[in-house]
Amino acid sequence: MAHPDSIAAREEKAHHAAALGITEERITEMVDNFYGRIRKDALLGPIFSSKISNWPVHLARMVDFWTSIAIESGRFRGNPMIKHIAIPDIEKRHFDHWLTLFEQTLEEIMPQASARQFLLERAQRIAESLTIGISIHRDGLPKPPRKKEMNNVSR
């Protein structure tokens, strides 16, 4: 059973999102519009179409994901990192473009600037986290400087 403090924190976050005009209905509209853009996009469309065969199921999962992120629904279960690592040629430029399309969608769907900012900040964190995680998975952790190099840096 969830701790009362965590329940209260979740409820507070959900109330904050609602005050910004972020509702499940808006999130569903956002997801549908955003992935409509993605599917038509020359850069991202082919990547998504190669990985997603059942769009209604994917869209429902993305509604679960974004309601969990934005209004603390707690419905999403999954590991986005694993899914993105499995895309062999995905790079930072793909996430940057994803963010551009996401921001365009927010401009159309979310009437309040504060709601757009709230969701965009979370999308930026997600994109950054995935970019870093994929880089670490592919290239490993950056190696610390050797002792001799550290002595030269401190001088």
C-alpha positions, 0 to 999 in steps of 0.5 A: 500500500502506498505511503500517505505522504506519497499519495498526498504528493501525487494528488497535489501534482494532479491538482497542479496539472488540472489547474494548468488545464492539463487533463486526460482529455487534453493529453489524449488530444495531444498524443493523437495530434503529435503522433499524427505529425510523427507518422507524416514526418520525413525523418521520424515517420519511417523510424516509428513505422518500422517499430509500431505495427498497432497504432491504437495500442501504441497511442493508448500506451502513450496516453498512459505514459503522458498521464503518468508524467503529467497528472500522476495517473500511475498507469504507465508500466514499461521501460522507454530506454530499452525500446529506444536503445533497440533503434540502431541509428537513433541519434540526438538529432532525432530527439531534437526534431521530436521535441520540435514536433512536440512543441508545435503540437503543444502550441495547438493543443494546450491553451495555457502557456504554463501548461505548454511549458510544464509538458515541454520541460518534461519532454526535454528531460525525457529526450535528454535522458534517452539521449544520454542513456543511448550514448552510454549504452553504445559508447560506455561511460566516459573514461575519467582522466588519467592521473597524469592528465589530472595533475596537468588540469589542476595547475 
